[in-house]
Amino acid sequence: GDKTLALLAETVQGVSANKGTAARHGGDVFAVICKNSNLRDITRFTTGILRTFRNLNMEPIIGPNDLAMTVSVGVCIRPPGAAFAVSDGIETAFTRMLSAREAGGDQMSEGADG
């Protein structure tokens, strides 16, 4: 558990470098806040995150098994010039992440914001 979580945190931090600020939101949930990004930028970034996690070798940590790790991503984009609390954006992204997780994971969920 702890070793897996540490690897996940390290991976999120690595793929987030120069893209945004990464932080653990709680449990196995991480948030990345990206400035000056549009949906195309975020989709490209998210695709990279999904690819990176798919290619992680978890065997040294959890041993050989049939477990599959998936990543679910929720996206919230603040419209330019809109008054928008970061906490509201994180909550919206979290709700969308749960939707992606419930749909089977290994995907991104986004929608119109503002």
C-alpha positions as CSV (number, residue, x, y, z in Angstrom):
1,G,0.0,0.0,0.0
2,D,2.5,2.7,1.1
3,K,5.1,1.7,-1.5
4,T,2.5,1.8,-4.2
5,L,1.2,5.1,-3.1
6,A,4.7,6.5,-3.0
7,L,5.4,5.3,-6.5
8,L,2.1,6.8,-7.7
9,A,3.0,10.2,-6.1
10,E,6.5,10.1,-7.6
11,T,4.9,9.3,-11.0
12,V,2.3,12.1,-10.8
13,Q,5.1,14.5,-9.7
14,G,7.3,13.4,-12.6
15,V,4.6,13.7,-15.4
16,S,3.5,17.1,-13.9
17,A,6.9,18.7,-13.9
18,N,6.8,22.0,-15.9
19,K,3.1,21.4,-16.5
20,G,1.5,22.3,-13.2
21,T,1.5,21.9,-9.5
22,A,0.8,18.4,-8.2
23,A,-0.6,17.5,-4.8
24,R,-2.2,14.6,-3.0
25,H,-5.9,15.3,-2.6
26,G,-6.4,12.4,-0.2
27,G,-6.2,8.6,-0.3
28,D,-5.2,7.5,-3.8
29,V,-6.4,10.8,-5.3
30,F,-4.0,13.4,-6.7
31,A,-4.6,16.8,-8.2
32,V,-2.6,18.7,-10.8
33,I,-3.4,22.4,-11.2
34,C,-2.2,23.7,-14.6
35,K,-2.1,27.4,-15.4
36,N,-2.8,28.8,-18.9
37,S,-4.0,25.5,-20.4
38,N,-6.9,24.7,-22.7
39,L,-8.7,21.5,-23.3
40,R,-6.3,20.4,-26.0
41,D,-3.3,20.9,-23.7
42,I,-5.0,19.1,-20.9
43,T,-6.1,16.2,-23.1
44,R,-2.5,15.8,-24.3
45,F,-1.2,16.0,-20.8
46,T,-3.9,13.5,-19.6
47,T,-3.0,11.1,-22.4
48,G,0.6,11.2,-21.2
49,I,-0.5,10.4,-17.6
50,L,-2.6,7.5,-18.7
51,R,0.2,6.1,-20.9
52,T,2.8,6.5,-18.1
53,F,0.6,4.7,-15.6
54,R,-0.2,1.9,-18.1
55,N,3.5,1.3,-18.5
56,L,4.5,1.3,-14.8
57,N,6.1,-1.9,-13.7
58,M,4.4,-2.6,-10.4
59,E,5.8,-6.2,-10.0
60,P,8.8,-5.1,-7.8
61,I,6.3,-3.6,-5.4
62,I,3.3,-5.9,-5.4
63,G,4.8,-9.0,-6.9
64,P,3.5,-11.1,-9.8
65,N,-0.3,-11.0,-9.9
66,D,-3.3,-10.4,-12.1
67,L,-4.1,-7.0,-10.6
68,A,-4.6,-4.1,-13.0
69,M,-4.1,-0.5,-12.0
70,T,-6.2,2.1,-13.8
71,V,-6.1,5.8,-13.6
72,S,-9.2,8.0,-13.7
73,V,-8.9,11.7,-14.5
74,G,-11.4,14.4,-14.0
75,V,-10.9,17.8,-15.7
76,C,-12.2,21.2,-14.8
77,I,-11.2,24.2,-17.0
78,R,-11.8,27.7,-15.8
79,P,-13.1,30.0,-18.5
80,P,-10.8,32.9,-19.2
81,G,-11.6,35.9,-17.0
82,A,-14.1,34.0,-14.9
83,A,-14.2,34.4,-11.2
84,F,-13.5,30.8,-10.0
85,A,-12.4,29.4,-6.6
86,V,-9.7,26.8,-6.9
87,S,-11.6,24.7,-4.3
88,D,-14.6,24.7,-6.6
89,G,-12.5,23.6,-9.6
90,I,-10.9,20.7,-7.5
91,E,-14.4,19.6,-6.4
92,T,-15.7,19.6,-10.0
93,A,-12.6,17.7,-11.2
94,F,-13.0,15.2,-8.3
95,T,-16.6,14.5,-9.2
96,R,-15.6,14.0,-12.9
97,M,-12.8,11.7,-11.8
98,L,-15.3,9.6,-9.9
99,S,-17.5,9.4,-13.0
100,A,-14.4,8.2,-15.0
101,R,-13.6,5.6,-12.3
102,E,-17.2,4.3,-12.2
103,A,-17.1,4.0,-16.0
104,G,-14.2,1.5,-15.7
105,G,-11.3,3.8,-15.2
106,D,-8.3,4.4,-17.5
107,Q,-10.0,7.4,-19.0
108,M,-10.6,11.1,-18.6
109,S,-14.0,12.8,-17.9
110,E,-14.4,16.5,-18.7
111,G,-17.2,18.9,-19.4
112,A,-18.1,22.5,-19.8
113,D,-17.2,24.8,-16.9
114,G,-18.3,28.2,-15.9
